[in-house]
Amino acid sequence: MFDEIMEKFEGSPSQQAVIRLLLERGFSVNDDGRVVSGGIEIPNTGIAREIGVDRRVVDSTTDAILDDEELRRIFQNISQVPSLMDLAPVLDLTVLSIAVDDADDVGIVATVTGLLADHEVSIRQTISEDPEFTDEPKLHIVTDHDLPGDLINELRDLSFVRKLEFQ
């Protein structure tokens, strides 16, 4: 789906950058063509500054979204999910990030969360990046506890795991 969305803007790398930001941040577009997070409007100048484009590029991108029925349905219904990952150091949480060989493989989340449950590690939050929206998707798991060494070894030995990172 991500590729189909980006194809609609293939002639404009600047508009693709706007689309990528909207998707990554979970920003939606209201009926007036304004970028919003919930009911809070995000100024187009701020979006433009963040990605290094002119404000008019944001305007033209939101106009194009509203003019395309499929894009309108997507961008009027997207929403953010709050993440504990950035708060982990403040809240004394552990974040395990797992990069895998093929994010489209079936059972990755179930296998990893099953191993954590087997080791009696409770999970506060799980975030699975969509392979359609990012080049190197990861599975992020936030826990209340440090992970025991034997669990880390078991995770590292899983056939689909390419890399483990801890925060």
C-alpha positions in Angstrom: 0.0 0.0 0.0 2.8 2.4 0.8 4.3 2.0 -2.7 0.9 2.7 -4.2 0.6 5.9 -2.2 4.1 7.0 -3.1 3.5 6.3 -6.8 0.8 8.9 -6.8 3.5 11.4 -5.9 6.3 9.9 -8.0 6.9 13.2 -9.9 7.6 15.1 -6.7 10.1 14.0 -4.1 9.1 16.9 -1.9 5.5 15.8 -1.8 6.7 12.2 -1.1 8.6 13.6 1.9 5.4 15.2 3.2 3.5 11.9 2.7 6.2 10.0 4.5 6.1 12.4 7.5 2.3 12.2 7.7 2.5 8.4 7.8 5.4 8.2 10.2 3.9 10.6 12.7 0.3 9.4 12.3 -0.9 12.9 11.2 -4.2 13.1 9.4 -5.7 15.7 7.0 -9.1 17.2 7.9 -11.8 18.4 5.4 -10.2 21.8 5.3 -6.9 20.4 4.1 -5.2 21.1 7.4 -2.8 18.6 9.0 -4.0 17.5 12.4 -3.1 15.2 15.3 -6.5 14.5 16.8 -8.1 17.9 17.0 -4.9 19.8 17.1 -3.8 21.6 14.0 -0.1 21.3 13.0 1.0 24.4 11.1 2.1 23.7 7.5 5.2 25.9 8.1 6.3 23.6 10.9 5.9 20.5 8.8 7.7 22.2 5.9 10.6 23.2 8.2 10.9 19.7 9.6 11.4 18.1 6.2 13.1 21.0 4.4 10.5 22.0 1.9 8.5 25.1 1.1 5.1 25.5 2.9 3.3 25.4 -0.5 4.5 21.8 -1.0 2.6 20.8 2.1 -0.5 22.8 0.8 -0.4 21.1 -2.6 0.1 17.7 -1.0 -2.9 18.0 1.3 -4.9 19.3 -1.7 -3.9 16.2 -3.6 -4.9 14.0 -0.7 -8.4 15.5 -0.5 -8.8 15.3 -4.3 -8.1 11.5 -4.3 -10.8 9.4 -2.7 -8.5 6.6 -1.7 -5.9 8.9 -0.2 -8.7 10.9 1.5 -10.0 7.7 3.3 -6.5 6.9 4.4 -5.4 10.3 5.6 -8.6 11.2 7.3 -8.6 8.0 9.4 -4.9 7.7 10.4 -4.0 8.2 14.0 -1.1 8.2 16.4 -0.3 5.6 19.0 1.6 7.0 22.0 5.0 5.3 22.4 6.7 4.5 25.7 10.1 4.1 23.9 11.3 7.6 24.4 10.0 7.6 28.0 11.8 4.4 28.8 14.9 6.0 30.5 12.7 8.3 32.5 10.3 5.5 33.6 13.1 3.0 34.1 11.8 0.7 31.4 13.7 -1.6 29.1 13.2 -1.4 25.3 14.2 -4.4 23.2 14.4 -3.7 19.4 14.6 -6.6 17.1 15.6 -6.3 13.4 14.7 -9.4 11.4 15.7 -10.8 8.1 12.2 -10.8 6.6 9.5 -8.7 8.4 6.8 -10.4 6.3 7.5 -13.8 7.9 4.5 -15.1 9.9 4.7 -15.6 13.7 7.6 -13.2 14.6 5.6 -11.3 17.2 4.0 -14.4 18.6 7.4 -16.2 18.9 9.1 -13.3 20.6 6.2 -12.5 23.0 5.9 -16.2 23.7 9.5 -16.4 24.8 9.1 -13.4 27.0 6.0 -14.9 28.6 7.9 -18.2 29.1 10.5 -16.2 31.1 7.8 -14.4 33.0 8.7 -11.0 31.6 5.6 -8.8 31.4 5.2 -6.5 28.3 4.1 -2.9 28.7 4.0 -2.1 25.0 4.7 -3.8 21.6 5.3 -1.7 18.5 5.8 -3.5 15.2 6.9 -1.2 12.4 5.1 -1.9 9.2 7.5 -3.1 6.4 5.4 -1.1 3.9 6.3 2.2 5.7 9.9 1.8 6.6 13.0 0.4 5.0 14.2 -1.6 8.0 11.2 -2.4 10.1 11.8 -3.5 13.7 9.8 -5.0 16.5 10.0 -2.9 19.7 9.1 -4.4 23.0 8.9 -2.3 26.2 9.1 -4.1 29.5 9.3 -3.2 33.2 12.3 -5.5 33.7 15.9 -6.1 32.5 15.9 -9.1 30.3 17.7 -12.2 31.7 20.8 -13.4 29.8 19.3 -16.8 28.8 16.3 -15.0 27.3 18.6 -12.7 25.3 20.5 -15.8 24.0 17.3 -17.5 23.0 16.1 -14.4 21.2 19.4 -14.0 19.4 19.3 -17.7 18.3 15.9 -17.3 16.6 16.4 -18.0 12.8 14.7 -14.7 11.8 16.6 -12.4 14.1 19.2 -10.2 12.4 20.0 -7.9 15.3 19.0 -7.1 18.9 19.3 -3.6 20.4 18.6 -2.5 24.0 17.7 0.9 25.4 
